Amino acid sequence: MSDLAEIWLVAIGSGVTVGLLGLLAGWALRHRSLRWQLLVVGVVTTVTVLLGVQVISRRMLISDHDRSVVLIVTSAAAVVSLAVALGLAAALARWSQSLREEVRRVGDGGAVVAERRYPAELQGLATELADANRRLAEAREREQRLEDSRRELVSWVSHDLRTPLAGIRAMAEALEDGVAVDPTRYHRQIRGEVDRMVLMVDDLFELSRIHAGQLVVEPQAVSLGDLVSEALAAADPVARARGVRLDGEVPHGLQVDADPAGLSRVLANLIVNGIRHTPADGSVHVLARPVDDGVELAVTDGCGGIADDARDRLFDVGYRGTAARTPEGGELQDVHTARAGLGLAIVKGIVEAHHGRVAVENVPTAAGLAGCRFRVVLPA
């Protein structure tokens, strides 16, 4: 056997022997700190070198002095290797502990900042952890807003239902006792209150379908000219009772792919909302036009403007706005305008089901007064 072949066999034999022992040690320490695993790697490497050098030096029959020199050099290399392995193991353990603390902060809802202080792999993990923490914070905030909206909705709807029910009960008792001066008027008022509550229940049902993801949208080509005309005609009696002017502007032949019933409800809710908050002698203007990313429907009223904090909550469930949205003289409490604050939330749900977007902005009106414009953009 040649010298080189013998050296290869000795090196491989010593490496395999020490490597197997190292694997057994790693398996035994598998539940301990990662620094022990790295220490095992360092020990296996250095012991393999030491063992191989010693065996080969003896087989080569070199002098004791030369063998001592080889032993000193390899031992020094082994010590340095073990020191570096221990240092890297300690650093890795420290980085792991830091990541564990950040994970704990994520669970506690604390802030996590992906500082550049880790190796590439751990830095990627820290960045993903910071992104996950940000998404969790946003989800918690959304959940809190939804929970607050639910509480407010229950409170507001309970109040809105209690008022007409109390009125119906009082009028029914008056009719039963025969003390009603004008029974016909009482019957008409009872019917109006019932119709109002039916609309509120319908809104609640529609909103529950939207939140449950069960709103079925069946898009088809819709003529916006016909849609706007029908919506204005339906809202005209309410506008006349309020002393509000209605008008619309739609380019000839403008169409959009949308669910006709859903889009009609969006437009009707926005127009009635504009009428409700526009004082007498004001106007509500409907505009449809093509835009770069689809078709825009805009409803402009003379509401007096919306405060910034109110504008952020305008599409929340049950929200009814602030004093800036309330015209002087109070609201007209009829079946069309006295609702539970669900109209704009339904508008947002239907528009998002069409993969569109809805927004509101303050604008000056033709009379120089402050108003607001609701903009619905649907994809072409």
C-alpha positions as CSV (number, residue, x, y, z in Angstrom):
1,M,0.0,0.0,0.0
2,S,1.4,3.4,-0.9
3,D,2.0,6.1,1.7
4,L,-0.7,8.3,0.3
5,A,-3.3,5.5,0.4
6,E,-2.3,4.8,4.0
7,I,-2.7,8.5,4.9
8,W,-6.1,8.6,3.3
9,L,-7.2,5.5,5.1
10,V,-6.0,6.8,8.5
11,A,-7.5,10.2,7.9
12,I,-10.9,8.8,6.9
13,G,-10.9,6.2,9.6
14,S,-10.1,8.8,12.4
15,G,-12.6,11.2,10.9
16,V,-15.4,8.6,10.7
17,T,-14.7,7.4,14.2
18,V,-14.7,10.9,15.7
19,G,-17.6,12.0,13.6
20,L,-19.8,9.1,14.8
21,L,-19.0,9.9,18.4
22,G,-19.8,13.5,17.6
23,L,-23.2,12.5,16.1
24,L,-23.9,10.5,19.3
25,A,-23.0,13.5,21.4
26,G,-25.1,15.8,19.3
27,W,-28.1,13.5,19.6
28,A,-27.6,13.3,23.3
29,L,-27.5,17.1,23.5
30,R,-30.3,17.7,21.0
31,H,-32.6,19.3,23.7
32,R,-29.9,21.5,25.2
33,S,-28.8,25.0,24.1
34,L,-27.6,25.5,20.5
35,R,-24.2,26.5,21.8
36,W,-23.6,22.9,22.8
37,Q,-24.3,21.7,19.3
38,L,-21.8,24.2,17.9
39,L,-19.3,23.2,20.6
40,V,-19.7,19.6,19.5
41,V,-18.9,20.6,15.9
42,G,-15.8,22.4,17.0
43,V,-14.6,19.5,19.2
44,V,-15.2,17.0,16.4
45,T,-13.2,19.1,14.0
46,T,-10.2,19.7,16.3
47,V,-10.1,16.1,17.6
48,T,-10.2,14.7,14.1
49,V,-7.3,16.8,13.1
50,L,-5.3,16.0,16.3
51,L,-6.0,12.3,16.1
52,G,-5.2,12.1,12.4
53,V,-1.9,14.0,12.8
54,Q,-0.8,12.0,15.7
55,V,-1.5,8.6,14.0
56,I,0.1,9.7,10.8
57,S,3.2,11.1,12.6
58,R,3.7,7.9,14.4
59,R,3.3,5.9,11.2
60,M,5.8,8.1,9.5
61,L,8.4,7.3,12.2
62,I,9.4,10.9,12.6
63,S,11.5,12.0,15.6
64,D,10.0,12.8,19.0
65,H,11.0,16.5,18.6
66,D,9.3,16.8,15.2
67,R,6.2,15.0,16.6
68,S,6.2,17.5,19.5
69,V,6.4,20.4,17.1
70,V,3.4,19.0,15.1
71,L,1.5,18.4,18.3
72,I,2.1,22.0,19.5
73,V,1.0,23.5,16.2
74,T,-2.1,21.4,15.9
75,S,-3.0,21.9,19.6
76,A,-2.7,25.6,19.2
77,A,-4.9,25.4,16.1
78,A,-7.4,23.3,18.1
79,V,-7.5,25.8,20.9
80,V,-8.1,28.7,18.6
81,S,-10.8,26.7,16.7
82,L,-12.5,25.8,20.0
83,A,-12.3,29.4,21.2
84,V,-13.8,30.7,17.9
85,A,-16.5,27.9,18.1
86,L,-17.4,28.9,21.6
87,G,-17.5,32.6,20.7
88,L,-19.8,31.9,17.7
89,A,-21.9,29.6,19.9
90,A,-22.3,32.3,22.5
91,A,-23.2,34.9,19.9
92,L,-25.7,32.6,18.3
93,A,-27.3,31.8,21.6
94,R,-27.5,35.5,22.4
95,W,-29.1,36.3,19.0
96,S,-31.5,33.4,19.6
97,Q,-32.4,34.8,23.1
98,S,-33.0,38.2,21.5
99,L,-35.3,36.8,18.9
100,R,-37.2,34.9,21.7
101,E,-37.6,38.2,23.5
102,E,-39.0,39.8,20.4
103,V,-41.4,36.9,19.9
104,R,-42.6,37.3,23.5
105,R,-43.2,41.0,22.8
106,V,-45.3,40.1,19.8
107,G,-47.4,37.9,22.0
108,D,-47.8,40.7,24.5
109,G,-48.7,43.2,21.8
110,G,-45.4,45.2,22.2
111,A,-43.5,46.9,19.4
112,V,-40.8,44.9,17.4
113,V,-38.2,46.7,15.3
114,A,-36.1,44.7,12.8
115,E,-32.7,46.2,13.7
116,R,-29.8,45.0,11.6
117,R,-27.9,43.1,14.2
118,Y,-28.2,39.4,13.2
119,P,-26.7,37.1,10.5
120,A,-28.6,37.1,7.2
121,E,-30.9,34.2,8.1
122,L,-31.8,35.4,11.5
123,Q,-32.1,39.0,10.1
124,G,-34.7,37.7,7.6
125,L,-36.5,36.0,10.5
126,A,-36.5,39.2,12.5
127,T,-37.8,41.2,9.6
128,E,-40.6,38.7,9.0
129,L,-41.3,38.9,12.7
130,A,-41.6,42.7,12.7
131,D,-43.9,42.5,9.6
132,A,-46.0,39.9,11.4
133,N,-46.2,42.1,14.5
134,R,-47.3,45.0,12.4
135,R,-50.0,43.0,10.7
136,L,-51.1,41.7,14.1
137,A,-51.3,45.2,15.5
138,E,-53.4,46.3,12.5
139,A,-55.7,43.2,12.9
140,R,-56.1,44.0,16.7
141,E,-56.9,47.6,15.8
142,R,-59.5,46.5,13.2
143,E,-61.0,44.0,15.6
144,Q,-61.2,46.6,18.3
145,R,-62.9,49.0,15.9
146,L,-65.3,46.3,14.8
147,E,-66.1,45.4,18.4
148,D,-66.7,49.1,19.2
149,S,-68.9,49.4,16.2
150,R,-70.9,46.3,17.2
151,R,-71.5,47.8,20.7
152,E,-72.5,51.1,19.3
153,L,-74.8,49.4,16.7
154,V,-76.6,47.4,19.4
155,S,-77.0,50.6,21.5
156,W,-78.1,52.7,18.6
157,V,-80.4,50.1,17.1
158,S,-82.0,49.4,20.5
159,H,-82.7,53.1,20.9
160,D,-84.0,53.5,17.3
161,L,-86.3,50.5,17.8
162,R,-87.4,51.5,21.3
163,T,-88.6,54.9,20.1
164,P,-91.0,53.8,17.4
165,L,-92.2,50.8,19.5
166,A,-93.1,53.1,22.3
167,G,-95.0,55.3,19.9
168,I,-96.8,52.4,18.4
169,R,-97.7,51.1,21.9
170,A,-99.0,54.5,23.0
171,M,-101.1,54.9,19.8
172,A,-102.4,51.4,20.1
173,E,-103.5,51.9,23.7
174,A,-105.2,55.2,22.7
175,L,-107.1,53.4,19.9
176,E,-108.0,50.6,22.3
177,D,-109.3,53.0,25.0
178,G,-111.2,55.0,22.4
179,V,-109.5,58.3,23.2
180,A,-107.8,58.8,19.8
181,V,-109.1,62.1,18.4
182,D,-108.2,61.1,14.8
183,P,-108.0,57.2,14.5
184,T,-107.1,57.5,10.8
185,R,-104.1,59.6,11.5
186,Y,-103.0,57.1,14.3
187,H,-103.3,54.2,11.9
188,R,-101.3,56.1,9.3
189,Q,-98.6,56.9,11.9
190,I,-98.5,53.3,13.1
191,R,-98.0,52.1,9.5
192,G,-95.2,54.6,9.0
193,E,-93.4,53.5,12.1
194,V,-93.8,49.8,11.1
195,D,-92.4,50.6,7.6
196,R,-89.5,52.4,9.2
197,M,-88.6,49.5,11.4
198,V,-88.9,47.1,8.4
199,L,-86.4,49.2,6.6
200,M,-84.1,49.1,9.6
201,V,-84.4,45.3,9.8
202,D,-83.7,45.0,6.1
203,D,-80.6,47.1,6.5
204,L,-79.4,44.9,9.4
205,F,-80.0,41.8,7.3
206,E,-78.1,43.2,4.3
207,L,-75.2,44.3,6.5
208,S,-75.0,40.8,8.1
209,R,-74.8,39.3,4.6
210,I,-72.0,41.7,3.7
211,H,-70.0,40.9,6.9
212,A,-70.5,37.2,6.4
213,G,-69.3,37.3,2.9
214,Q,-72.6,36.1,1.5
215,L,-73.4,39.1,-0.6
216,V,-73.9,37.7,-4.1
217,V,-72.9,40.1,-6.9
218,E,-74.1,39.3,-10.4
219,P,-72.4,41.9,-12.7
220,Q,-74.0,42.9,-16.0
221,A,-73.9,45.9,-18.3
222,V,-75.8,48.7,-16.6
223,S,-76.7,52.0,-18.2
224,L,-75.8,54.7,-15.7
225,G,-78.1,57.2,-17.3
226,D,-81.1,55.0,-16.6
227,L,-79.9,54.1,-13.1
228,V,-79.3,57.7,-12.1
229,S,-82.7,58.8,-13.5
230,E,-84.5,56.1,-11.6
231,A,-82.7,56.9,-8.4
232,L,-83.5,60.7,-8.7
233,A,-87.1,60.0,-9.5
234,A,-87.5,57.7,-6.5
235,A,-85.9,60.3,-4.2
236,D,-87.7,63.3,-5.6
237,P,-90.7,63.2,-3.2
238,V,-88.4,63.1,-0.2
239,A,-86.3,66.0,-1.7
240,R,-89.5,68.1,-2.3
241,A,-90.6,67.5,1.3
242,R,-87.2,68.7,2.5
243,G,-87.0,71.6,0.0
244,V,-83.9,70.2,-1.6
245,R,-83.2,70.3,-5.3
246,L,-82.0,67.2,-7.1
247,D,-80.2,67.0,-10.4
248,G,-77.8,64.7,-12.3
249,E,-75.3,64.6,-15.1
250,V,-74.4,61.5,-17.0
251,P,-72.7,61.2,-20.4
252,H,-74.8,59.6,-23.0
253,G,-74.2,55.8,-23.3
254,L,-72.0,55.5,-20.3
255,Q,-72.2,51.9,-18.9
256,V,-70.5,49.9,-16.2
257,D,-70.4,46.1,-15.4
258,A,-72.1,45.9,-12.0
259,D,-75.0,44.3,-10.1
260,P,-78.0,46.5,-10.9
261,A,-79.8,46.0,-7.6
262,G,-76.6,46.5,-5.6
263,L,-75.6,49.6,-7.5
264,S,-79.1,51.0,-7.3
265,R,-79.0,50.6,-3.5
266,V,-75.6,52.3,-3.4
267,L,-76.9,55.3,-5.3
268,A,-80.2,55.5,-3.4
269,N,-78.4,55.4,0.0
270,L,-76.0,58.2,-1.1
271,I,-78.8,60.4,-2.5
272,V,-81.0,59.9,0.6
273,N,-78.0,60.5,2.8
274,G,-77.4,63.8,0.9
275,I,-81.0,64.9,1.2
276,R,-81.0,64.1,4.9
277,H,-78.1,66.3,5.7
278,T,-78.7,69.2,3.2
279,P,-80.7,72.1,4.6
280,A,-83.7,73.5,2.8
281,D,-83.0,75.4,-0.5
282,G,-79.9,73.3,-0.8
283,S,-79.1,70.9,-3.7
284,V,-77.9,67.3,-4.2
285,H,-76.0,66.7,-7.4
286,V,-75.3,63.3,-9.0
287,L,-72.4,63.0,-11.5
288,A,-71.3,59.9,-13.4
289,R,-68.2,60.0,-15.6
290,P,-65.4,57.7,-16.9
291,V,-62.1,57.9,-15.1
292,D,-58.7,56.3,-15.8
293,D,-59.3,53.2,-13.7
294,G,-63.0,52.7,-14.3
295,V,-66.3,54.7,-13.8
296,E,-66.9,57.2,-11.1
297,L,-70.3,58.0,-9.4
298,A,-70.2,61.2,-7.3
299,V,-73.0,62.5,-5.1
300,T,-72.4,66.1,-3.9
301,D,-74.6,67.7,-1.2
302,G,-74.7,70.8,1.0
303,C,-74.2,69.1,4.3
304,G,-72.0,71.9,5.8
305,G,-68.8,69.9,5.7
306,I,-67.5,66.9,7.7
307,A,-64.9,67.1,10.4
308,D,-61.7,65.1,9.9
309,D,-62.3,62.7,12.8
310,A,-65.9,62.2,11.7
311,R,-64.8,61.5,8.1
312,D,-62.6,58.7,9.3
313,R,-65.6,57.0,10.9
314,L,-68.3,57.9,8.4
315,F,-68.5,54.4,6.9
316,D,-68.5,52.6,10.3
317,V,-71.6,50.6,11.2
318,G,-74.2,52.6,13.0
319,Y,-72.2,55.9,12.8
320,R,-74.5,58.9,12.2
321,G,-72.0,61.8,12.0
322,T,-71.5,64.9,14.0
323,A,-73.2,68.2,14.4
324,A,-71.5,69.4,11.1
325,R,-73.7,66.8,9.4
326,T,-76.9,67.8,11.1
327,P,-78.9,70.7,9.5
328,E,-80.6,73.2,11.6
329,G,-84.1,72.4,12.4
330,G,-83.6,68.7,13.1
331,E,-84.0,65.7,10.8
332,L,-87.1,64.8,9.0
333,Q,-88.1,61.6,10.8
334,D,-89.8,59.8,8.0
335,V,-89.4,56.3,6.6
336,H,-86.9,57.3,4.0
337,T,-84.5,59.4,6.1
338,A,-84.8,58.2,9.7
339,R,-82.5,55.1,9.6
340,A,-80.1,53.4,12.0
341,G,-76.9,54.8,10.5
342,L,-76.3,51.7,8.4
343,G,-76.7,53.2,4.9
344,L,-73.1,54.2,4.3
345,A,-71.7,51.0,5.8
346,I,-73.9,49.1,3.3
347,V,-72.6,51.3,0.5
348,K,-69.1,50.5,1.4
349,G,-69.8,46.8,1.6
350,I,-71.5,46.7,-1.8
351,V,-68.8,48.8,-3.5
352,E,-66.0,46.6,-2.1
353,A,-67.9,43.5,-3.2
354,H,-67.6,45.0,-6.7
355,H,-63.8,45.4,-6.1
356,G,-64.4,49.2,-6.2
357,R,-63.7,51.9,-3.6
358,V,-65.7,54.7,-1.9
359,A,-64.4,57.9,-0.4
360,V,-65.7,61.2,0.9
361,E,-64.3,64.7,0.7
362,N,-65.3,68.2,1.6
363,V,-66.0,70.5,-1.3
364,P,-67.4,74.0,-1.9
365,T,-70.8,74.1,-3.4
366,A,-72.1,76.3,-6.2
367,A,-73.7,78.6,-3.6
368,G,-70.3,79.1,-1.9
369,L,-71.3,76.9,1.1
370,A,-69.4,73.9,2.3
371,G,-70.6,70.5,1.2
372,C,-69.2,67.0,0.8
373,R,-68.8,64.7,-2.2
374,F,-69.1,60.9,-2.0
375,R,-67.1,59.3,-4.7
376,V,-67.7,55.7,-5.8
377,V,-65.2,54.3,-8.3
378,L,-66.0,50.9,-10.0
379,P,-63.6,49.1,-12.3
380,A,-64.4,49.2,-15.9
